Amino acid sequence: MKIAVSADGADLEARVAQRFGLSEYLLIVDLGTGDLETVPNPGASQQRGAGVQAVLLAISKDVKTVLTGWCSPTARHQLTANGIEVISGLSGTAREVVEKYKKGELHKQVQATVDGPAGRHRIDRDAIRQAARSSARQFASLLPILIGVVLLIGLFNAFVSREFLASIFSGGPLLDTLRGACFGSILAGNPINSYVIGGELLKHGVSLFAVTALIITWVTVGLVQLPAEIAALGRKFALVRTAISFVMFTGVAAITVFLFNLVAG
Amino acid sequence: MSSMKKAIPKSSLWKNRPVRMLLFPAGVLVAYGILFAVMPEKASAGLESSGNIILNMLVPLTLVFVLMLVLNLFLKPAQIVKFFGSQAGMKGVILSAGAGIISTGPIYAWYPLLKDLREKGAANTFVAIFLGNRAVKPFLLPIMISYFGWIYVLILTVLTVLGSVAVGYTVGALVKVQNGLSLVDK
């Protein structure tokens, strides 16, 4: 069984970090073998989203318990929802808290907070509150780019004529799909922006083939994020996946419009 | 075992995602400011057009928020991602596709977890299926339907899921994994 200690340093003599999300390291201790794995927290240097990075790290390392100084309600909710116990309010060195955990001294405090029907009721309400916070944060993160896109479309509408667009997207289904796919593959980001751009292009008379190809390749291909994908998943995987996705989803776009025209008449 | 990385300077403005996100709308606003000075009628037309788009999006955006809330309350993508790493066959396909569909946030946040899963032996097929299915976002369907209609959205969604599975299997066949490392990358 593995446990994770959020720590300010890379060994067991380091102090327990006071904030789980911003801790410099997670010390992963295997209680069965005594092995120690030191993992830098990728979110330690981030102003926002640090907790998510630390949560994903803890989940990926398959830990059963997190020992920390303080854990945000959102991170705690995500950890517990993924079956990871969180024990907070701890201080001292990582070695001290691991020893206390082994002796069962830390569990008494956890038991007191989660037992009984009142505790369960509180957790359920907490879950709703945290889901609302998380949704508000997700929603707020959509807005700046979305507003920028909408403002840009306003300029586009003011300057670009239907005739101009028709001259670009008038190559027939095959060429239009290919052009839309190339456009969508270069861009990336939240899919909502591709819906808005695609919808407005459609109003300007751009063919549904081009718009569909743009929407579908926007997320599935994404040349902008290719370097990050190569770094994380390897050059061959990223390049092969990107190339196959471009071909496959360009085809999917064409078939989608063909079927839609068939169904909708 | 220790996996150490160089620390990223905390002061780096570019690393600050909220600041970075504001750069794009700020840049567009600057363009509007310049345009108002030189071509006020075009700038007004652009602003009016943007206002109409936002008005049309208000109801679908409200639905988007409600759907986000429901999904955040009941679905745990990280748990499913962790689980699909140990599955095979149809179960692995369903779990990886499901995890891709309900995953939220920028893809960059998911790369460390996917990398770790691959190092533990998760098939390339499932990682590719996960990445492809990120194009399907249930909570954004109201916006998509408001622009394109539900028949189109239904066809596109079903074909995207099927296409992602096909991409996954093709990638799995072409990129073999041995001991968690791509053969070519070794």
Interface residues (C-beta under 8 A of the other chain):
Chain A: A10 E24 D35 E37 T38 V39 P40 P42 A44 S45 Q46 Q47 R48 G49 V52 Q53 V55 L56 L57 I59 S60 K61 D62 Q78 A81 N82 G83 A127 I128 A131 A132 S134 S135 A136 Q138 F139 S141 P144 I145 I147 G148 V150 L151 L152 I153 G154 L155 F156 N157 A158 F159 P191 I192 Y195 V196 G198 G199 E200 L202 L208 T212 I215 I216 W218 V219 T220 G222 Q225 A228 E229 A231 A232 L233 G234 R235 K236 F237 V240 R241 I244 S245 M248 F249 G251 V252 I255 T256 L259 F260 V263 A264
Chain B: M1 S2 S3 M4 K5 A7 I8 P9 K10 K15 N16 R17 P18 M21 L22 F24 P25 G27 V28 L29 A31 Y32 L35 K42 A43 A45 G46 L47 E48 S49 S50 G51 I53 I54 M57 V64 F65 M68 L69 N72 L73 K76 A78 Q79 K82 T104 G105 I107 Y108 A109 W110 Y111 P112 L113 L114 K115 D116 L117 R118 N124 V127 A128 L131 G132 R134 A135 K137 L140 I143 M144 S146 Y147 F148 G149 I151 Y152 I155 L156 L159 T160 L162 G163 S164 A166 V167 T170 V171 L174 V175 L181 S182 L183 V184 D185
